[in-house]
């Protein structure tokens, strides 16, 4: 009987627990892991299809070098030495601003990010572009101003909530953003003592479950949120004691809402005043957890939406309190705090966008490459990312990438981006290496899981950490490591820890290169750069999480980190590594006065623009009368690492979802092909008529338009999104609000 092996999914940031059976490099069977401490047997369709990610005909097996229009197989030694030499030449001539790193481990393999970012900073650059910068940096910026750190994030405390308010989130099919999403949605929708409230322009699968669905007009999220806050303050429903104890700046923001014309605003939003007032009353007076997502974060007022969301939660006392939204625990934050008011924080050379939580928005990459400035981007290392399908404006990306002096792609498959590379380096898949993620979607418990290698690798792929370590060594940035440390790595790990931390305490350069040091020493004995780096993280963890560990039942000792490491080796389903105190959640605030900063100076002028007449005019575009929602979530979409269309049984699933009212006016019938045109381009796509689409909207899914074995399938949504159509502050693309027009295809 084949053995069932415990692991977890790598296809979205929910990372559901799985059990798999394997045969060589293949996954032969998949089932939910009912012992998984966080997801408890919950899994979606994507997780059950993980075998199609692991094994397909375009897996990379050997390093490749471009020669003309072809790729030739080369050795690892040749690849590393040539890449290192080219990097030395580019940086020597143009300086560190010529180099960018694009990556971060994606949805399921985060150890790569620690190595990639360490190499980047060791070479003097800060240009780290990431998918987080594509979706979340406006929110991170607000977090920094309001809570004192950009890497302080809130999550809904559903276990203690009486109601659940979801806005711009379709968790019923995305299955992400909330632990065991569909189950939790059903709990609130079907319990007579609770409510599920959904605010969404679309009649999504989540909205269909709702007790109350407010179907606001697309593009009016900021106007709606301002209306909600105004109702609460005008009715006197705000939590005055909470505001007094935990907020500062209320007196400066209150006038924004005092005389706000709510009735006119909600008329523009297209929703009933009395229904909105009742939702506002419920939110203000009963413990209600909120989950928002890309419907707000990638809407036309992206950072403003996050600001108004923060104010709404704060004035109702829903931040850091049971049943509201709480700061979660973690082993490691998803990025550093990088306040742009600090002169050490870089801005992009051509577009002037600052790093937010250490990340830059991918939207600006083409401009940074195509700039005629001396300090333009000239070299890029793209690891575990596919900008040619995942980021806005594919056409301009293709134009820009042709101008790079060096493009190195580290990937498991021959992606669209890899095909444009000068060097393509094969990485091990999620199930062929030691790896983990730093997402945590539970409270008050903090769980951590280490993915064990269960599949054999074909060819010569390496862990990304090993690849970056080899590059670091070839570039000459590693310090001389004491021979005693190499010897200690093969002995007792506690002895190794003493030797390592004694050395790096005396050598600041070595401390900054810790992932590489761990890989070169302990990594040799445990046969994994990633595993050695995880040990290093856990070794340092008790120093800043002693209270959380004590509450989880651990005795905090100098070598507790090593015990946690052993626990992860012994329990591949994951372990609890901390427990927060729900009643002390607001102690996580890092503002100087330990209060939530409601007034943000940079937002004051912008928020005054959010008025009914101005918004009504802004969303009226006669040249593009419809709005494209770029990125529909449904069970048949995943990110671009699911390349083989067989995972969807070759079903024709990529359609433009439209309302019957619009298709009748345009003379289009269900299944007919149509042209969808935006500022960026136009595509031909079959139309699917559905009441899910609101009048005036067109919805096309993400994750299609992939080239596999010489054929494309579906439509690449990012042919239609424009890279300059983005948030004024954070550069976030407006994927959920793309003006468009549709015409029937007559030929």
C-alpha positions as CSV (number, residue, x, y, z in Angstrom):
1,X,0.0,0.0,0.0
2,X,1.6,3.4,-1.0
3,X,2.3,5.7,1.8
4,X,0.2,8.9,2.3
5,X,2.5,11.8,2.9
6,X,1.5,15.1,4.6
7,X,2.2,18.3,2.8
8,X,0.3,21.5,1.8
9,X,-1.0,23.2,-1.3
10,X,1.2,25.7,-3.2
11,X,-1.5,27.3,-5.4
12,X,-2.9,30.0,-3.2
13,X,-2.0,31.7,0.0
14,X,-4.5,29.7,2.0
15,X,-2.1,26.7,1.8
16,X,-4.5,24.0,2.7
17,X,-3.2,20.8,4.2
18,X,-3.0,17.9,1.8
19,X,-1.9,14.2,1.9
20,X,-0.4,12.8,-1.3
21,X,0.9,9.6,-2.7
22,X,3.8,9.8,-5.0
23,X,5.7,7.6,-7.6
24,X,9.1,9.0,-8.6
25,X,8.5,12.6,-9.7
26,X,4.8,12.2,-10.0
27,X,1.9,12.8,-7.5
28,X,-0.5,9.9,-8.1
29,X,-3.2,10.6,-5.5
30,X,-4.3,13.6,-3.4
31,X,-6.7,14.0,-0.5
32,X,-7.4,16.6,2.2
33,X,-5.3,16.3,5.4
34,X,-7.9,15.9,8.2
35,X,-5.1,16.1,10.8
36,X,-4.0,19.5,9.6
37,X,-4.2,21.8,12.6
38,X,-5.3,24.9,10.6
39,X,-7.4,23.7,7.7
40,X,-8.8,20.5,9.3
41,X,-9.5,18.6,6.1
42,X,-10.7,21.6,4.1
43,X,-9.4,21.8,0.5
44,X,-10.7,23.3,-2.8
45,X,-10.6,22.0,-6.4
46,X,-7.2,23.6,-7.1
47,X,-5.5,21.6,-4.3
48,X,-7.0,18.4,-5.5
49,X,-5.5,19.0,-9.0
50,X,-2.0,19.7,-7.6
51,X,-0.6,16.8,-9.6
52,X,-0.9,18.9,-12.8
53,X,1.4,21.5,-11.3
54,X,4.0,18.9,-10.3
55,X,4.2,16.9,-13.6
56,X,3.8,18.2,-17.1
57,X,5.7,18.4,-20.4
58,X,7.2,21.8,-19.9
59,X,9.0,21.3,-16.6
60,X,12.5,22.6,-16.7
61,X,15.3,20.1,-16.0
62,X,18.6,21.8,-16.9
63,X,20.1,25.3,-17.1
64,X,19.5,27.0,-20.5
65,X,21.2,29.8,-22.3
66,X,19.8,31.8,-25.1
67,X,21.8,31.6,-28.4
68,X,19.9,33.6,-31.0
69,X,16.3,32.4,-31.1
70,X,17.1,29.1,-29.4
71,X,18.0,27.8,-25.9
72,X,20.9,25.5,-25.4
73,X,21.6,23.3,-22.4
74,X,24.6,24.3,-20.3
75,X,26.1,23.2,-17.0
76,X,25.3,24.9,-13.7
77,X,29.0,26.0,-13.4
78,X,28.8,27.8,-16.7
79,X,25.4,29.4,-16.0
80,X,26.5,30.7,-12.6
81,X,29.9,32.0,-13.7
82,X,28.5,33.7,-16.8
83,X,25.6,35.3,-15.0
84,X,27.9,36.5,-12.2
85,X,30.3,38.0,-14.7
86,X,27.6,39.8,-16.6
87,X,26.2,41.2,-13.3
88,X,29.6,42.4,-12.3
89,X,30.0,44.2,-15.6
90,X,26.5,45.9,-15.5
91,X,26.8,46.9,-11.9
92,X,30.4,48.1,-12.3
93,X,29.4,50.3,-15.2
94,X,25.9,51.5,-14.1
95,X,25.7,51.0,-10.4
96,X,23.2,49.1,-8.2
97,X,20.1,50.9,-9.5
98,X,20.5,49.0,-12.7
99,X,19.5,45.7,-11.0
100,X,16.0,44.5,-9.9
101,X,14.8,41.3,-8.4
102,X,11.3,40.1,-9.2
103,X,10.0,37.4,-6.9
104,X,9.1,36.5,-3.4
105,X,8.1,32.9,-3.4
106,X,4.6,33.3,-4.8
107,X,1.8,31.6,-3.0
108,X,3.5,28.5,-1.6
109,X,7.3,28.7,-1.5
110,X,8.7,31.6,0.5
111,X,12.2,30.5,1.3
112,X,13.3,31.8,-2.1
113,X,12.5,35.3,-1.1
114,X,14.9,35.4,1.8
115,X,17.8,34.4,-0.4
116,X,16.8,36.5,-3.4
117,X,16.3,39.7,-1.3
118,X,19.6,39.0,0.6
119,X,21.5,38.8,-2.7
120,X,19.8,42.0,-4.0
121,X,20.7,44.1,-1.0
122,X,24.2,42.7,-0.8
123,X,24.7,44.0,-4.3
124,X,23.5,47.5,-3.2
125,X,20.0,47.5,-4.8
126,X,16.6,48.0,-3.1
127,X,14.5,47.3,-6.2
128,X,12.4,44.3,-5.1
129,X,9.3,43.9,-7.3
130,X,6.6,41.5,-6.1
131,X,3.0,40.4,-6.6
132,X,2.4,42.0,-3.2
133,X,3.3,45.3,-4.8
134,X,0.7,44.5,-7.5
135,X,-2.2,44.2,-5.0
136,X,-1.5,45.3,-1.5
137,X,1.0,48.1,-1.2
138,X,-1.6,50.8,-0.7
139,X,-3.0,48.9,2.2
140,X,0.5,48.4,3.6
141,X,1.1,52.2,3.3
142,X,-2.0,52.9,5.3
143,X,-1.0,50.3,7.9
144,X,2.3,52.1,8.3
145,X,0.7,55.5,9.0
146,X,-2.2,54.2,11.1
147,X,-0.5,51.4,13.1
148,X,3.1,52.4,13.0
149,X,4.4,49.6,10.8
150,X,3.6,48.6,7.3
151,X,3.9,44.9,8.1
152,X,1.2,45.0,10.8
153,X,-1.8,43.4,9.2
154,X,-5.4,42.7,10.3
155,X,-7.5,39.6,9.8
156,X,-11.2,39.0,10.7
157,X,-11.7,37.4,14.1
158,X,-14.6,35.1,12.9
159,X,-14.5,32.9,16.0
160,X,-15.7,35.7,18.2
161,X,-17.8,37.7,15.7
162,X,-21.5,37.9,15.6
163,X,-21.6,39.0,12.0
164,X,-19.3,38.8,8.9
165,X,-19.1,41.7,6.4
166,X,-17.4,40.9,3.1
167,X,-16.6,43.6,0.6
168,X,-15.0,43.0,-2.8
169,X,-14.2,39.4,-1.9
170,X,-15.6,36.2,-3.4
171,X,-14.2,33.7,-0.9
172,X,-16.9,31.1,-1.7
173,X,-14.9,30.2,-4.8
174,X,-11.5,31.7,-4.3
175,X,-11.3,29.8,-1.0
176,X,-8.6,32.2,0.1
177,X,-8.4,35.1,2.6
178,X,-10.2,33.3,5.4
179,X,-9.3,29.9,6.9
180,X,-11.8,27.3,5.5
181,X,-13.6,30.1,3.6
182,X,-16.6,28.4,2.3
183,X,-17.4,26.7,5.6
184,X,-17.1,30.0,7.5
185,X,-19.3,31.8,5.0
186,X,-22.0,29.1,5.4
187,X,-21.7,29.4,9.2
188,X,-22.7,33.1,9.2
189,X,-25.2,32.8,6.4
190,X,-27.2,29.9,7.9
191,X,-27.0,30.8,11.6
192,X,-30.2,32.7,12.6
193,X,-28.3,34.6,15.2
194,X,-25.7,35.8,12.8
195,X,-25.5,37.7,9.5
196,X,-23.4,37.5,6.4
197,X,-23.3,40.9,4.7
198,X,-21.8,41.2,1.3
199,X,-21.0,44.5,-0.5
200,X,-20.1,43.8,-4.1
201,X,-21.1,45.2,-7.6
202,X,-21.4,41.6,-8.8
203,X,-23.9,38.9,-7.8
204,X,-21.0,36.7,-6.9
205,X,-21.2,33.2,-5.4
206,X,-20.5,34.7,-2.0
207,X,-23.1,37.4,-2.6
208,X,-25.7,34.7,-3.3
209,X,-25.1,33.2,0.1
210,X,-25.6,36.6,1.9
211,X,-28.4,37.5,4.2
212,X,-27.9,41.1,2.9
213,X,-26.3,42.0,-0.4
214,X,-25.6,45.6,-1.2
215,X,-24.9,45.7,-4.9
216,X,-23.1,49.0,-5.2
217,X,-22.3,50.5,-8.6
218,X,-18.8,49.4,-9.8
219,X,-16.1,52.0,-9.0
220,X,-18.0,53.6,-6.1
221,X,-16.4,51.7,-3.2
222,X,-14.7,54.9,-1.8
223,X,-17.9,56.9,-2.0
224,X,-19.8,54.0,-0.3
225,X,-17.3,53.7,2.5
226,X,-17.4,57.4,3.1
227,X,-21.2,57.2,3.3
228,X,-21.1,54.4,5.8
229,X,-18.7,56.4,8.1
230,X,-20.9,59.5,7.7
231,X,-24.0,57.7,8.7
232,X,-22.4,56.3,11.8
233,X,-21.0,59.7,12.9
234,X,-24.1,61.6,12.0
235,X,-26.2,59.1,14.0
236,X,-23.8,59.1,16.9
237,X,-23.1,55.4,16.7
238,X,-19.3,55.6,16.9
239,X,-17.6,54.0,19.9
240,X,-16.6,57.1,21.8
241,X,-14.7,55.4,24.6
242,X,-12.6,53.4,22.1
243,X,-11.8,56.4,20.1
244,X,-10.8,58.3,23.2
245,X,-8.6,55.4,24.5
246,X,-7.1,54.1,21.3
247,X,-7.3,56.6,18.5
248,X,-5.7,60.0,17.8
249,X,-6.7,62.5,15.2
250,X,-10.5,62.0,15.4
251,X,-11.1,65.7,15.8
252,X,-9.3,66.3,12.4
253,X,-11.2,63.7,10.4
254,X,-14.7,64.1,11.9
255,X,-15.5,67.3,9.9
256,X,-15.0,65.3,6.6
257,X,-18.2,63.4,7.4
258,X,-20.3,65.8,9.5
259,X,-22.2,67.4,6.6
260,X,-21.5,64.8,3.9
261,X,-24.5,64.3,1.6
262,X,-25.1,60.7,2.2
263,X,-28.4,60.4,0.3
264,X,-26.8,61.8,-2.9
265,X,-23.7,59.7,-2.5
266,X,-25.7,56.5,-2.2
267,X,-27.8,57.4,-5.2
268,X,-24.6,57.5,-7.2
269,X,-23.6,54.1,-5.6
270,X,-27.0,52.7,-6.7
271,X,-28.1,51.4,-3.3
272,X,-31.0,52.0,-1.0
273,X,-30.3,54.5,1.8
274,X,-32.3,52.6,4.5
275,X,-30.6,49.3,3.7
276,X,-27.2,50.9,4.0
277,X,-28.2,52.7,7.2
278,X,-29.2,49.3,8.7
279,X,-25.9,47.7,7.7
280,X,-24.0,50.7,9.2
281,X,-26.0,50.3,12.5
282,X,-25.3,46.6,12.7
283,X,-21.6,47.1,12.0
284,X,-21.3,49.9,14.6
285,X,-23.2,48.2,17.4
286,X,-22.4,44.5,17.1
287,X,-19.1,42.7,16.9
288,X,-18.6,42.3,13.2
289,X,-15.5,41.0,11.4
290,X,-14.7,42.4,8.0
291,X,-12.9,40.8,5.0
292,X,-12.1,43.0,2.0
293,X,-10.1,41.9,-1.0
294,X,-9.1,42.9,-4.6
295,X,-12.5,44.5,-5.2
296,X,-11.3,47.3,-3.0
297,X,-7.5,46.9,-3.3
298,X,-7.6,47.0,-7.2
299,X,-10.5,49.4,-7.5
300,X,-10.1,52.9,-9.0
301,X,-9.5,54.5,-5.6
302,X,-7.3,51.8,-4.2
303,X,-5.3,53.4,-1.4
304,X,-8.2,55.7,-0.5
305,X,-10.4,52.6,-0.1
306,X,-7.9,51.2,2.4
307,X,-7.9,54.5,4.3
308,X,-11.6,54.6,4.6
309,X,-11.8,51.0,5.6
310,X,-9.4,51.7,8.4
311,X,-11.4,54.7,9.6
312,X,-14.6,52.7,9.5
313,X,-13.2,49.9,11.6
314,X,-11.6,52.4,14.1
315,X,-14.5,54.6,14.8
316,X,-16.6,51.5,15.5
317,X,-14.0,50.0,17.8
318,X,-13.4,47.0,15.5
319,X,-9.6,47.1,15.4
320,X,-7.8,44.8,17.8
321,X,-11.0,43.8,19.6
322,X,-12.7,40.4,19.9
323,X,-15.1,39.8,17.0
324,X,-13.7,42.6,14.9
325,X,-10.4,42.6,13.0
326,X,-7.2,41.6,14.8
327,X,-3.4,41.7,14.3
328,X,-2.3,38.2,13.7
329,X,1.0,36.5,14.8
330,X,3.7,35.2,12.5
331,X,7.1,33.6,12.5
332,X,8.4,36.3,10.1
333,X,6.7,39.4,8.6
334,X,6.0,39.4,4.9
335,X,8.3,42.4,4.4
336,X,10.1,45.2,6.2
337,X,8.7,48.6,7.3
338,X,10.0,51.0,4.6
339,X,8.7,54.5,5.4
340,X,9.3,56.7,2.3
341,X,9.9,59.7,4.7
342,X,13.2,58.0,5.6
343,X,15.8,59.2,3.2
344,X,17.3,55.7,3.1
345,X,14.1,54.4,1.3
346,X,14.5,54.3,-2.4
347,X,12.1,55.6,-5.0
348,X,12.0,54.4,-8.6
349,X,14.2,56.4,-10.8
350,X,11.7,57.4,-13.5
351,X,8.3,57.1,-11.8
352,X,9.2,58.2,-8.3
353,X,7.2,55.5,-6.5
354,X,8.7,54.6,-3.1
355,X,9.2,51.2,-1.6
356,X,6.3,50.2,0.5
357,X,6.9,47.3,2.9
358,X,10.1,46.8,0.9
359,X,8.3,46.3,-2.4
360,X,7.9,48.3,-5.6
361,X,4.8,48.0,-7.8
362,X,5.4,45.9,-11.0
363,X,3.3,48.4,-12.9
364,X,6.2,50.7,-13.2
365,X,8.8,48.2,-14.4
366,X,8.3,48.9,-18.2
367,X,8.8,52.6,-17.7
368,X,11.9,52.0,-15.5
369,X,13.5,49.8,-18.3
370,X,12.5,52.0,-21.2
371,X,13.6,55.2,-19.6
372,X,16.5,57.0,-21.3
373,X,18.0,57.8,-17.9
374,X,21.5,56.5,-17.1
375,X,20.1,54.8,-13.9
376,X,17.5,52.8,-15.8
377,X,16.9,49.1,-15.1
378,X,19.2,47.0,-17.1
379,X,19.3,43.6,-15.4
380,X,16.6,41.6,-13.7
381,X,16.5,38.3,-11.8
382,X,12.9,36.9,-12.0
383,X,12.3,34.0,-9.6
384,X,9.0,32.2,-9.3
385,X,7.1,35.0,-11.1
386,X,5.7,35.4,-14.6
387,X,5.4,39.2,-15.3
388,X,4.5,38.4,-19.0
389,X,1.2,37.0,-17.7
390,X,0.7,38.2,-14.2
391,X,1.3,41.9,-14.4
392,X,-0.5,44.7,-16.2
393,X,0.0,45.5,-19.9
394,X,1.7,42.4,-21.5
395,X,2.5,44.3,-24.7
396,X,4.6,47.0,-23.1
397,X,6.3,44.4,-20.9
398,X,7.3,42.5,-24.0
399,X,8.7,45.7,-25.5
400,X,10.6,46.5,-22.3
401,X,12.1,43.1,-21.6
402,X,13.7,43.1,-25.1
403,X,15.7,46.1,-23.9
404,X,17.2,44.4,-20.9
405,X,21.0,43.7,-20.9
406,X,20.4,40.6,-18.7
407,X,17.2,38.7,-17.9
408,X,17.7,35.6,-15.6
409,X,14.6,33.5,-14.9
410,X,14.5,30.9,-12.1
411,X,11.4,28.8,-12.6
412,X,10.0,25.3,-12.6
413,X,8.5,25.6,-16.1
414,X,9.1,27.3,-19.4
415,X,6.8,30.3,-18.8
416,X,6.2,33.2,-21.1
417,X,8.8,35.2,-19.1
418,X,11.3,32.4,-19.2
419,X,11.0,32.4,-23.0
420,X,12.3,35.9,-23.1
421,X,15.2,35.3,-20.8
422,X,18.9,35.2,-21.5
423,X,19.4,32.4,-18.9
424,X,16.7,30.0,-17.6
425,X,17.6,28.2,-14.4
426,X,15.5,25.2,-13.3
427,X,14.1,25.3,-9.7
428,X,12.7,22.3,-7.8
429,X,9.0,22.3,-7.5
430,X,7.2,22.8,-4.2
431,X,7.1,19.1,-3.6
432,X,10.7,18.4,-4.5
433,X,12.3,20.6,-1.8
434,X,12.1,21.8,1.7
435,X,10.0,25.0,1.8
436,X,7.4,26.9,3.7
437,X,5.2,30.0,3.6
438,X,4.7,32.8,6.1
439,X,1.0,33.4,5.6
440,X,-1.0,33.0,8.8
441,X,-4.8,33.1,8.7
442,X,-5.6,32.0,12.2
443,X,-6.1,33.8,15.5
444,X,-5.1,33.6,18.4
445,X,-3.0,30.6,17.5
446,X,0.0,30.9,15.2
447,X,0.8,27.8,13.2
448,X,3.8,27.0,11.0
449,X,4.3,24.1,8.6
450,X,7.4,22.9,6.8
451,X,6.8,21.3,3.4
452,X,9.0,18.1,3.1
453,X,10.3,16.9,-0.2
454,X,8.1,14.0,-1.3
455,X,8.8,13.8,-5.1
456,X,12.0,13.0,-6.9
457,X,13.3,15.7,-9.2
458,X,14.0,15.1,-12.9
459,X,17.2,16.4,-14.3
460,X,19.3,18.9,-12.4
461,X,16.9,21.5,-10.8
462,X,18.0,23.1,-7.5
463,X,16.4,24.8,-4.6
464,X,16.2,28.6,-5.3
465,X,18.2,29.1,-2.1
466,X,21.0,27.0,-3.5
467,X,21.0,28.9,-6.8
468,X,21.2,32.3,-5.0
469,X,23.9,31.0,-2.7
470,X,26.0,29.9,-5.7
471,X,25.5,33.3,-7.3
472,X,26.5,35.1,-4.1
473,X,29.7,33.0,-3.9
474,X,30.6,33.6,-7.6
475,X,30.0,37.4,-7.1
476,X,32.5,37.4,-4.2
477,X,30.1,38.8,-1.6
478,X,30.4,36.1,1.0
479,X,32.8,36.6,3.9
480,X,35.4,34.0,4.8
481,X,33.6,31.5,7.0
482,X,35.6,30.0,9.9
483,X,36.6,26.3,9.4
484,X,35.3,25.7,12.9
485,X,31.8,26.6,11.7
486,X,31.9,24.1,8.9
487,X,32.9,21.4,11.4
488,X,30.3,22.4,13.9
489,X,27.6,22.1,11.2
490,X,28.1,18.3,11.2
491,X,27.8,18.0,15.0
492,X,25.1,18.9,17.6
493,X,22.9,21.7,16.3
494,X,23.0,23.5,19.7
495,X,26.8,23.6,19.5
496,X,26.5,24.9,15.9
497,X,24.1,27.6,17.1
498,X,26.6,28.8,19.8
499,X,29.4,28.9,17.2
500,X,27.3,30.7,14.6
501,X,25.8,33.4,16.7
502,X,29.1,34.1,18.4
503,X,30.7,34.7,15.0
504,X,28.0,36.8,13.5
505,X,27.7,39.0,16.6
506,X,31.3,40.1,15.8
507,X,30.9,40.3,12.0
508,X,28.0,42.6,10.9
509,X,28.6,41.7,7.2
510,X,28.1,38.0,8.0
511,X,24.9,38.8,10.0
512,X,23.4,40.5,6.9
513,X,24.2,37.4,4.8
514,X,22.8,34.8,7.3
515,X,20.8,32.8,4.7
516,X,23.9,32.2,2.7
517,X,26.0,31.4,5.7
518,X,23.5,28.9,6.9
519,X,23.3,27.4,3.5
520,X,27.0,27.0,3.1
521,X,27.5,25.4,6.6
522,X,24.4,23.7,8.1
523,X,22.9,23.4,4.6
524,X,25.7,20.9,3.7
525,X,24.9,18.6,6.6
526,X,21.1,18.7,6.2
527,X,21.4,18.7,2.4
528,X,19.2,21.7,1.9
529,X,19.9,25.5,1.8
530,X,16.2,26.1,2.6
531,X,16.1,23.8,5.6
532,X,19.2,25.4,7.0
533,X,17.6,28.8,6.6
534,X,14.4,27.7,8.4
535,X,16.5,26.5,11.3
536,X,18.2,29.9,11.4
537,X,14.8,31.7,11.5
538,X,13.5,29.4,14.3
539,X,16.8,29.8,16.3
540,X,16.1,33.6,16.5
541,X,12.3,33.4,16.9
542,X,12.1,33.0,20.7
543,X,14.0,36.3,21.2
544,X,11.0,38.3,20.1
545,X,8.1,35.9,20.6
546,X,8.7,34.7,24.2
547,X,5.3,35.6,25.5
548,X,3.5,34.0,22.5
549,X,5.5,30.8,22.9
550,X,4.8,30.7,26.7
551,X,1.1,31.0,26.1
552,X,1.4,28.1,23.6
553,X,2.8,26.0,26.4
554,X,6.5,26.1,25.5
555,X,9.3,26.6,28.1
556,X,11.3,29.4,26.6
557,X,15.0,28.4,26.7
558,X,18.0,29.6,24.7
559,X,17.6,26.5,22.4
560,X,13.9,26.4,22.0
561,X,14.2,27.4,18.4
562,X,16.0,24.1,17.7
563,X,13.2,22.2,19.5
564,X,10.7,23.9,17.2
565,X,12.7,22.9,14.2
566,X,12.8,19.3,15.3
567,X,9.0,19.5,15.9
568,X,8.5,20.5,12.3
569,X,10.6,17.6,11.1
570,X,8.6,15.2,13.2
571,X,5.2,16.8,12.3
572,X,4.9,17.5,8.6
573,X,1.3,18.6,9.1
574,X,2.6,21.6,11.1
575,X,2.7,22.8,14.7
576,X,1.6,25.7,16.8
577,X,4.4,28.1,17.4
578,X,2.6,30.8,19.3
579,X,-0.6,32.0,20.9
580,X,-1.7,35.6,21.1
581,X,-3.7,37.1,24.0
582,X,-7.0,38.3,22.4
583,X,-7.5,40.9,25.1
584,X,-4.0,42.5,24.5
585,X,-4.1,42.7,20.7
586,X,-3.8,46.5,20.6
587,X,-0.4,46.3,22.3
588,X,0.9,45.4,18.9
589,X,0.5,49.0,17.8
590,X,3.9,50.6,17.0
591,X,2.9,54.3,16.7
592,X,4.8,56.6,19.1
593,X,1.7,57.2,21.3
594,X,0.5,53.5,20.9
595,X,-2.7,54.8,19.3
596,X,-4.3,54.4,15.9
597,X,-3.5,57.4,13.7
598,X,-6.8,58.3,12.0
599,X,-5.5,61.5,10.4
600,X,-3.1,61.0,7.5
601,X,-2.0,64.2,6.0
602,X,-1.3,62.9,2.5
603,X,-5.0,61.7,2.3
604,X,-6.7,64.9,3.4
605,X,-6.9,66.6,0.0
606,X,-7.8,63.4,-1.8
607,X,-10.7,62.5,0.5
608,X,-12.3,65.8,-0.2
609,X,-12.5,64.7,-3.8
610,X,-14.8,61.8,-2.8
611,X,-18.1,63.7,-3.4
612,X,-21.2,62.6,-5.2
613,X,-21.1,64.9,-8.2
614,X,-17.3,64.5,-8.7
615,X,-17.5,60.7,-8.5
616,X,-20.5,60.5,-10.8
617,X,-18.6,62.4,-13.4
618,X,-15.4,60.4,-12.9
619,X,-17.0,57.1,-13.6
620,X,-18.7,58.3,-16.8
621,X,-16.6,57.5,-19.8
622,X,-18.4,57.8,-23.2
623,X,-15.4,56.3,-25.1
624,X,-15.4,53.2,-22.9
625,X,-19.0,52.9,-21.5
626,X,-18.5,49.5,-19.9
627,X,-16.2,48.4,-17.1
628,X,-14.0,45.4,-17.3
629,X,-13.4,43.4,-14.1
630,X,-10.0,41.9,-14.9
631,X,-9.7,38.7,-12.8
632,X,-12.8,36.6,-12.1
633,X,-12.4,34.0,-9.3
634,X,-14.0,30.7,-9.9
635,X,-13.0,27.1,-9.4
636,X,-11.2,26.8,-12.7
637,X,-8.7,29.6,-12.3
638,X,-5.3,29.5,-10.7
639,X,-2.1,31.4,-11.2
640,X,0.1,30.8,-14.2
641,X,2.1,28.0,-12.7
642,X,-0.8,25.7,-13.5
643,X,0.2,25.5,-17.1
644,X,-1.2,22.3,-18.5
645,X,-4.8,22.8,-19.6
646,X,-5.5,19.2,-18.8
647,X,-6.0,20.4,-15.2
648,X,-9.3,21.8,-16.4
649,X,-10.1,18.8,-18.6
650,X,-9.5,21.1,-21.6
651,X,-12.9,22.8,-20.9
652,X,-13.5,26.2,-22.7
653,X,-13.7,28.3,-19.5
654,X,-12.3,31.6,-20.5
655,X,-15.3,33.8,-21.3
656,X,-16.4,37.4,-21.0
657,X,-19.2,37.4,-18.4
658,X,-21.9,40.0,-19.3
659,X,-25.4,40.9,-18.2
660,X,-28.3,40.1,-20.4
661,X,-29.3,43.8,-20.5
662,X,-25.9,44.7,-22.1
663,X,-25.8,41.8,-24.5
664,X,-29.3,42.5,-25.8
665,X,-28.4,46.2,-26.4
666,X,-25.2,45.1,-28.3
667,X,-26.9,42.3,-30.3
668,X,-24.8,39.6,-28.8
669,X,-26.1,36.1,-27.8
670,X,-24.7,33.7,-25.3
671,X,-21.6,31.9,-26.7
672,X,-21.0,34.4,-29.5
673,X,-17.5,35.9,-29.9
674,X,-17.0,39.6,-29.3
675,X,-14.3,42.2,-29.3
676,X,-13.4,43.7,-25.9
677,X,-11.4,46.9,-26.3
678,X,-9.6,48.9,-23.7
679,X,-6.9,51.7,-23.7
680,X,-4.2,49.0,-23.8
681,X,-5.5,46.6,-26.6
682,X,-8.4,44.5,-27.8
683,X,-9.1,40.8,-27.7
684,X,-11.6,38.4,-29.2
685,X,-13.4,36.2,-26.6
686,X,-16.7,34.2,-26.3
687,X,-19.4,36.0,-24.3
688,X,-21.2,34.2,-21.4
689,X,-24.5,35.8,-20.4
690,X,-25.1,35.7,-16.7
691,X,-27.0,37.6,-14.0
692,X,-23.7,37.4,-12.0
693,X,-22.4,40.4,-14.0
694,X,-24.0,43.7,-13.1
695,X,-25.3,45.9,-16.0
696,X,-22.4,47.8,-17.3
697,X,-19.7,45.3,-16.4
698,X,-17.6,42.7,-18.2
699,X,-15.8,40.1,-16.2
700,X,-12.9,38.0,-17.6
701,X,-11.0,35.4,-15.5
702,X,-7.2,35.5,-14.8
703,X,-4.9,32.5,-15.3
704,X,-5.6,32.0,-19.0
705,X,-3.7,33.0,-22.2
706,X,-0.9,30.6,-21.3
707,X,1.2,29.1,-24.0
708,X,1.7,25.3,-23.5
709,X,3.4,23.0,-26.0
710,X,3.2,25.6,-28.7
711,X,-0.5,26.5,-28.3
712,X,-2.2,29.3,-26.4
713,X,-5.4,28.6,-24.5
714,X,-7.9,31.2,-23.4
715,X,-7.3,35.0,-23.3
716,X,-4.5,36.7,-21.4
717,X,-6.4,39.3,-19.4
718,X,-3.3,41.5,-19.1
719,X,-3.3,42.3,-22.8
720,X,-6.3,44.5,-21.8
721,X,-4.9,46.2,-18.6
722,X,-2.8,49.3,-18.9
723,X,0.3,49.7,-16.7
724,X,-0.2,53.4,-16.3
725,X,-3.9,52.9,-15.1
726,X,-2.9,52.8,-11.5
727,X,-3.2,54.2,-8.0
728,X,-1.7,57.7,-7.6
729,X,0.2,56.9,-4.4
730,X,1.1,53.2,-4.4
731,X,1.0,52.3,-8.1
732,X,-1.5,49.5,-7.6
733,X,-3.2,48.6,-11.0
734,X,-6.9,49.1,-11.3
735,X,-7.7,45.6,-12.4
736,X,-11.2,45.7,-11.0
737,X,-12.0,48.9,-12.9
738,X,-10.8,48.9,-16.5
739,X,-13.0,51.1,-18.8
740,X,-13.8,49.1,-22.0
741,X,-16.2,48.7,-24.8
742,X,-17.6,45.6,-26.4
743,X,-18.6,44.9,-30.0
744,X,-20.1,41.8,-31.6
745,X,-17.7,39.9,-33.8
746,X,-19.4,39.8,-37.2
747,X,-16.9,37.9,-39.4
